[in-house]
Amino acid sequence: MHPLIQKLIRSGPVITDGAWGTELQARGLEIGQFPDAWNLSHPDRVAVVAAAYVAAGSQIILTNTFGANRLRLGGHDLAERVAEVNRRGVEISRQAAKGLAYVFASLGPSGKLLMTGEISPEELQAAFDEQAAALAEAGADAIVVESMADLEEAKLAIKAAQATGLPVVVCMVFDSGKNKDRTMMGTTPEQVAQELTAAGADVIGANCGQGMAGFVPICRRLRNATACPIWIKPNAGLPQLVEGRTVYQTTAEEFAGHIPDLIAAGANFVGGCCGASAEFIKALKLKIESKP
């Protein structure tokens, strides 16, 4: 296990941050706009999101670089600005952290499918290598490979992240199957834990896909299948369409109410994903502090 990860989990559950996409939307990001481009056009608004999580008690904050690989940036005429978008993403979060939180850089899926031949493993590896190198050079403390549905894509991202020498967190999305306990590709938590452990991930987990309650059994199954620390970031419930807008109706208190069960199931890192604002992180922190 990487020394930084050992240091972090030594004193109990580590509080990460919440949503980025939905928080940027709350600050004016229009549907169809590319969030990562705001690192260049609206860095002040991105910084507000990061700073709010630090103020709420996050010990780790991520970066606005989830889709900042060449493949996705290319669809927004930014393919030649990969290094710049990723560098600014890390810089914004580091400035907002002010030394009070670690900055773990976000690296998301490519949006391309390996299994259909839409992209080759070599092309995908090159894109992840480029992004991971840019994030490391900008000063990230670790890399979080998140929201993955395909284990093979996740493994390519792990390889890219490992090449930087930084700690590597890898998260899959479990939102399919009768019990919502499989990835889109049909992979179980046990398969995920075993294969990502073998691939060399320092931390393994799940994010997005569903609300807090559904993550408790998933966390327990991951915990039972690996010795790696577990990272969990659920959504603020399932989204509802209200007057044409996507709304997450779970309250911060309801969200935080599941934290004791999640920690009992083996979570070492806890936070939120879509719909979970700084208010959710503050409630989560209060709940942890009230349960020694």
TORLOVO-728767 format. One record per residue (C-alpha): residue number from 1; y, z, x. Coordinates in nm, 2 decimals. Example, Ala and Ser with C-alpha at 12.3 -4.5 7.8 and 13.67 -1.06 7.14 Angstrom:
BEGIN
<1; <-0.45; 0.78; 1.23>>,
<2; <-0.11; 0.71; 1.37>>,
This chain:
BEGIN
<1; <0.00; 0.00; 0.00>>,
<2; <0.35; -0.08; 0.13>>,
<3; <0.54; 0.23; 0.26>>,
<4; <0.83; 0.17; 0.02>>,
<5; <0.59; 0.18; -0.28>>,
<6; <0.42; 0.49; -0.15>>,
<7; <0.76; 0.66; -0.11>>,
<8; <0.88; 0.57; -0.46>>,
<9; <0.57; 0.68; -0.66>>,
<10; <0.53; 1.01; -0.46>>,
<11; <0.76; 1.20; -0.68>>,
<12; <0.63; 1.08; -1.02>>,
<13; <0.71; 0.80; -1.26>>,
<14; <0.97; 0.55; -1.13>>,
<15; <1.23; 0.43; -1.38>>,
<16; <1.31; 0.06; -1.36>>,
<17; <1.56; -0.14; -1.57>>,
<18; <1.55; -0.32; -1.90>>,
<19; <1.62; -0.67; -2.03>>,
<20; <1.84; -0.93; -1.86>>,
<21; <1.82; -1.23; -2.08>>,
<22; <1.91; -1.06; -2.41>>,
<23; <2.17; -0.85; -2.24>>,
<24; <2.34; -1.16; -2.10>>,
<25; <2.33; -1.31; -2.45>>,
<26; <2.51; -1.01; -2.58>>,
<27; <2.78; -1.09; -2.32>>,
<28; <2.83; -1.45; -2.42>>,
<29; <2.53; -1.65; -2.28>>,
<30; <2.48; -1.92; -2.54>>,
<31; <2.13; -2.04; -2.65>>,
<32; <2.03; -2.32; -2.42>>,
<33; <2.25; -2.20; -2.13>>,
<34; <2.06; -2.12; -1.81>>,
<35; <2.09; -1.74; -1.74>>,
<36; <2.05; -1.78; -1.36>>,
<37; <2.35; -2.02; -1.34>>,
<38; <2.57; -1.73; -1.44>>,
<39; <2.53; -1.59; -1.09>>,
<40; <2.77; -1.87; -0.99>>,
<41; <2.99; -1.91; -1.31>>,
<42; <3.01; -1.55; -1.45>>,
<43; <2.91; -1.31; -1.17>>,
<44; <3.12; -1.04; -1.33>>,
<45; <2.92; -1.04; -1.65>>,
<46; <2.59; -1.03; -1.46>>,
<47; <2.72; -0.74; -1.26>>,
<48; <2.80; -0.54; -1.58>>,
<49; <2.44; -0.57; -1.68>>,
<50; <2.31; -0.45; -1.35>>,
<51; <2.57; -0.16; -1.32>>,
<52; <2.48; -0.04; -1.68>>,
<53; <2.12; 0.01; -1.57>>,
<54; <2.22; 0.21; -1.26>>,
<55; <2.45; 0.43; -1.47>>,
<56; <2.16; 0.48; -1.72>>,
<57; <1.93; 0.61; -1.45>>,
<58; <1.73; 0.31; -1.32>>,
<59; <1.59; 0.38; -0.98>>,
<60; <1.51; 0.01; -0.95>>,
<61; <1.71; -0.28; -1.09>>,
<62; <1.60; -0.64; -1.08>>,
<63; <1.81; -0.96; -1.02>>,
<64; <1.92; -1.24; -1.24>>,
<65; <1.69; -1.49; -1.07>>,
<66; <1.39; -1.51; -1.31>>,
<67; <1.41; -1.89; -1.33>>,
<68; <1.58; -1.96; -1.00>>,
<69; <1.31; -2.19; -0.86>>,
<70; <1.38; -2.56; -0.78>>,
<71; <1.17; -2.68; -1.07>>,
<72; <1.36; -2.50; -1.34>>,
<73; <1.70; -2.52; -1.17>>,
<74; <1.65; -2.90; -1.15>>,
<75; <1.68; -2.92; -1.53>>,
<76; <2.03; -2.79; -1.50>>,
<77; <2.15; -3.00; -1.21>>,
<78; <2.11; -2.70; -0.97>>,
<79; <1.81; -2.80; -0.77>>,
<80; <2.01; -2.82; -0.45>>,
<81; <2.16; -2.48; -0.50>>,
<82; <1.84; -2.27; -0.50>>,
<83; <1.94; -2.06; -0.20>>,
<84; <2.29; -2.00; -0.34>>,
<85; <2.18; -1.90; -0.69>>,
<86; <1.92; -1.66; -0.55>>,
<87; <2.15; -1.52; -0.28>>,
<88; <2.42; -1.44; -0.54>>,
<89; <2.16; -1.29; -0.77>>,
<90; <2.06; -1.04; -0.50>>,
<91; <2.42; -0.97; -0.39>>,
<92; <2.53; -0.90; -0.74>>,
<93; <2.26; -0.64; -0.80>>,
<94; <2.30; -0.48; -0.46>>,
<95; <2.67; -0.44; -0.52>>,
<96; <2.61; -0.29; -0.86>>,
<97; <2.34; -0.06; -0.72>>,
<98; <2.58; 0.10; -0.47>>,
<99; <2.29; 0.25; -0.28>>,
<100; <2.18; 0.44; -0.59>>,
<101; <1.89; 0.21; -0.68>>,
<102; <1.66; -0.03; -0.51>>,
<103; <1.69; -0.40; -0.58>>,
<104; <1.36; -0.57; -0.66>>,
<105; <1.42; -0.95; -0.70>>,
<106; <1.28; -1.13; -1.00>>,
<107; <1.06; -1.44; -0.96>>,
<108; <0.93; -1.59; -1.28>>,
<109; <0.70; -1.87; -1.38>>,
<110; <0.78; -2.24; -1.31>>,
<111; <0.76; -2.36; -1.67>>,
<112; <0.50; -2.61; -1.55>>,
<113; <0.12; -2.60; -1.63>>,
<114; <-0.12; -2.62; -1.34>>,
<115; <-0.42; -2.66; -1.57>>,
<116; <-0.29; -2.99; -1.72>>,
<117; <-0.19; -3.14; -1.39>>,
<118; <0.17; -3.13; -1.49>>,
<119; <0.23; -3.00; -1.14>>,
<120; <0.02; -2.97; -0.83>>,
<121; <-0.06; -2.64; -0.65>>,
<122; <0.12; -2.77; -0.34>>,
<123; <0.44; -2.85; -0.53>>,
<124; <0.43; -2.51; -0.70>>,
<125; <0.37; -2.33; -0.38>>,
<126; <0.66; -2.51; -0.21>>,
<127; <0.89; -2.40; -0.50>>,
<128; <0.79; -2.04; -0.48>>,
<129; <0.80; -2.03; -0.10>>,
<130; <1.16; -2.16; -0.12>>,
<131; <1.27; -1.90; -0.38>>,
<132; <1.09; -1.61; -0.22>>,
<133; <1.24; -1.68; 0.12>>,
<134; <1.59; -1.70; -0.03>>,
<135; <1.55; -1.37; -0.21>>,
<136; <1.43; -1.20; 0.11>>,
<137; <1.70; -1.34; 0.32>>,
<138; <1.96; -1.21; 0.07>>,
<139; <1.84; -0.86; 0.12>>,
<140; <1.61; -0.78; -0.17>>,
<141; <1.40; -0.46; -0.12>>,
<142; <1.09; -0.62; -0.29>>,
<143; <0.99; -0.91; -0.51>>,
<144; <0.87; -0.88; -0.87>>,
<145; <0.66; -1.18; -0.99>>,
<146; <0.69; -1.13; -1.36>>,
<147; <0.61; -1.28; -1.70>>,
<148; <0.31; -1.48; -1.57>>,
<149; <0.05; -1.62; -1.80>>,
<150; <-0.17; -1.81; -1.55>>,
<151; <-0.35; -1.61; -1.28>>,
<152; <-0.36; -1.92; -1.05>>,
<153; <0.02; -1.95; -1.07>>,
<154; <0.06; -1.58; -1.01>>,
<155; <-0.16; -1.60; -0.70>>,
<156; <0.06; -1.88; -0.56>>,
<157; <0.37; -1.67; -0.62>>,
<158; <0.20; -1.37; -0.45>>,
<159; <0.13; -1.58; -0.15>>,
<160; <0.50; -1.68; -0.13>>,
<161; <0.62; -1.33; -0.18>>,
<162; <0.38; -1.19; 0.08>>,
<163; <0.51; -1.43; 0.34>>,
<164; <0.84; -1.25; 0.33>>,
<165; <0.69; -0.91; 0.43>>,
<166; <0.84; -0.74; 0.13>>,
<167; <0.64; -0.53; -0.12>>,
<168; <0.50; -0.75; -0.41>>,
<169; <0.49; -0.65; -0.77>>,
<170; <0.30; -0.88; -1.01>>,
<171; <0.31; -0.87; -1.39>>,
<172; <0.13; -1.07; -1.65>>,
<173; <0.21; -1.11; -2.02>>,
<174; <-0.05; -1.00; -2.26>>,
<175; <0.04; -1.15; -2.60>>,
<176; <-0.27; -1.34; -2.71>>,
<177; <-0.61; -1.27; -2.88>>,
<178; <-0.69; -1.07; -3.19>>,
<179; <-0.58; -0.74; -3.02>>,
<180; <-0.29; -0.90; -2.82>>,
<181; <-0.48; -0.79; -2.50>>,
<182; <-0.52; -1.12; -2.33>>,
<183; <-0.29; -1.36; -2.15>>,
<184; <-0.21; -1.70; -2.30>>,
<185; <-0.49; -1.83; -2.08>>,
<186; <-0.74; -1.58; -2.22>>,
<187; <-0.75; -1.34; -1.92>>,
<188; <-0.82; -0.97; -1.98>>,
<189; <-0.64; -0.68; -1.82>>,
<190; <-0.96; -0.61; -1.61>>,
<191; <-0.97; -0.96; -1.48>>,
<192; <-0.60; -0.95; -1.40>>,
<193; <-0.63; -0.62; -1.22>>,
<194; <-0.93; -0.72; -1.01>>,
<195; <-0.80; -1.07; -0.91>>,
<196; <-0.44; -0.96; -0.84>>,
<197; <-0.57; -0.67; -0.63>>,
<198; <-0.79; -0.90; -0.43>>,
<199; <-0.49; -1.14; -0.39>>,
<200; <-0.30; -0.86; -0.22>>,
<201; <-0.04; -0.74; -0.47>>,
<202; <0.11; -0.40; -0.39>>,
<203; <0.18; -0.32; -0.76>>,
<204; <0.01; -0.47; -1.07>>,
<205; <0.14; -0.46; -1.43>>,
<206; <0.25; -0.61; -1.75>>,
<207; <0.58; -0.70; -1.91>>,
<208; <0.72; -0.87; -2.22>>,
<209; <0.49; -1.01; -2.50>>,
<210; <0.49; -0.71; -2.73>>,
<211; <0.63; -0.36; -2.80>>,
<212; <0.57; -0.03; -2.64>>,
<213; <0.27; 0.08; -2.85>>,
<214; <0.06; -0.21; -2.75>>,
<215; <0.11; -0.15; -2.38>>,
<216; <-0.06; 0.19; -2.38>>,
<217; <-0.42; 0.06; -2.40>>,
<218; <-0.33; -0.23; -2.17>>,
<219; <-0.19; 0.01; -1.91>>,
<220; <-0.51; 0.22; -1.94>>,
<221; <-0.73; -0.08; -1.88>>,
<222; <-0.53; -0.19; -1.58>>,
<223; <-0.54; 0.16; -1.44>>,
<224; <-0.92; 0.18; -1.47>>,
<225; <-0.97; -0.15; -1.29>>,
<226; <-0.75; -0.11; -0.98>>,
<227; <-0.63; 0.15; -0.74>>,
<228; <-0.29; -0.02; -0.72>>,
<229; <0.02; 0.14; -0.88>>,
<230; <0.09; 0.02; -1.23>>,
<231; <0.42; -0.14; -1.35>>,
<232; <0.49; -0.16; -1.72>>,
<233; <0.79; -0.31; -1.90>>,
<234; <0.75; -0.36; -2.28>>,
<235; <0.98; -0.54; -2.52>>,
<236; <1.19; -0.34; -2.77>>,
<237; <0.93; -0.43; -3.03>>,
<238; <0.87; -0.78; -3.17>>,
<239; <1.17; -1.00; -3.24>>,
<240; <1.29; -1.06; -3.59>>,
<241; <1.51; -1.35; -3.71>>,
<242; <1.81; -1.20; -3.89>>,
<243; <2.08; -1.44; -4.02>>,
<244; <1.98; -1.69; -3.75>>,
<245; <1.99; -1.44; -3.47>>,
<246; <1.70; -1.29; -3.28>>,
<247; <1.70; -0.91; -3.33>>,
<248; <1.48; -0.64; -3.18>>,
<249; <1.47; -0.36; -3.43>>,
<250; <1.30; -0.08; -3.23>>,
<251; <1.54; 0.20; -3.15>>,
<252; <1.59; 0.35; -2.81>>,
<253; <1.44; 0.68; -2.93>>,
<254; <1.13; 0.51; -3.08>>,
<255; <1.08; 0.32; -2.76>>,
<256; <1.11; 0.63; -2.54>>,
<257; <0.88; 0.82; -2.77>>,
<258; <0.58; 0.63; -2.63>>,
<259; <0.66; 0.71; -2.27>>,
<260; <0.44; 1.02; -2.24>>,
<261; <0.14; 0.82; -2.36>>,
<262; <0.22; 0.54; -2.12>>,
<263; <0.24; 0.78; -1.82>>,
<264; <-0.08; 0.95; -1.93>>,
<265; <-0.24; 0.60; -1.94>>,
<266; <-0.15; 0.56; -1.57>>,
<267; <0.19; 0.39; -1.55>>,
<268; <0.38; 0.45; -1.22>>,
<269; <0.68; 0.23; -1.29>>,
<270; <0.83; 0.22; -1.64>>,
<271; <1.11; 0.02; -1.79>>,
<272; <1.19; -0.23; -2.06>>,
<273; <1.19; -0.61; -2.12>>,
<274; <1.35; -0.82; -2.40>>,
<275; <1.58; -0.63; -2.63>>,
<276; <1.57; -0.31; -2.42>>,
<277; <1.93; -0.23; -2.31>>,
<278; <2.07; 0.04; -2.09>>,
<279; <2.06; 0.27; -2.39>>,
<280; <1.68; 0.24; -2.38>>,
<281; <1.66; 0.32; -2.01>>,
<282; <1.88; 0.63; -2.07>>,
<283; <1.65; 0.75; -2.35>>,
<284; <1.35; 0.68; -2.14>>,
<285; <1.49; 0.89; -1.85>>,
<286; <1.57; 1.18; -2.09>>,
<287; <1.22; 1.17; -2.23>>,
<288; <1.06; 1.18; -1.88>>,
<289; <1.29; 1.46; -1.77>>,
<290; <1.20; 1.67; -2.07>>,
<291; <0.82; 1.63; -2.00>>,
<292; <0.75; 1.78; -1.65>>,
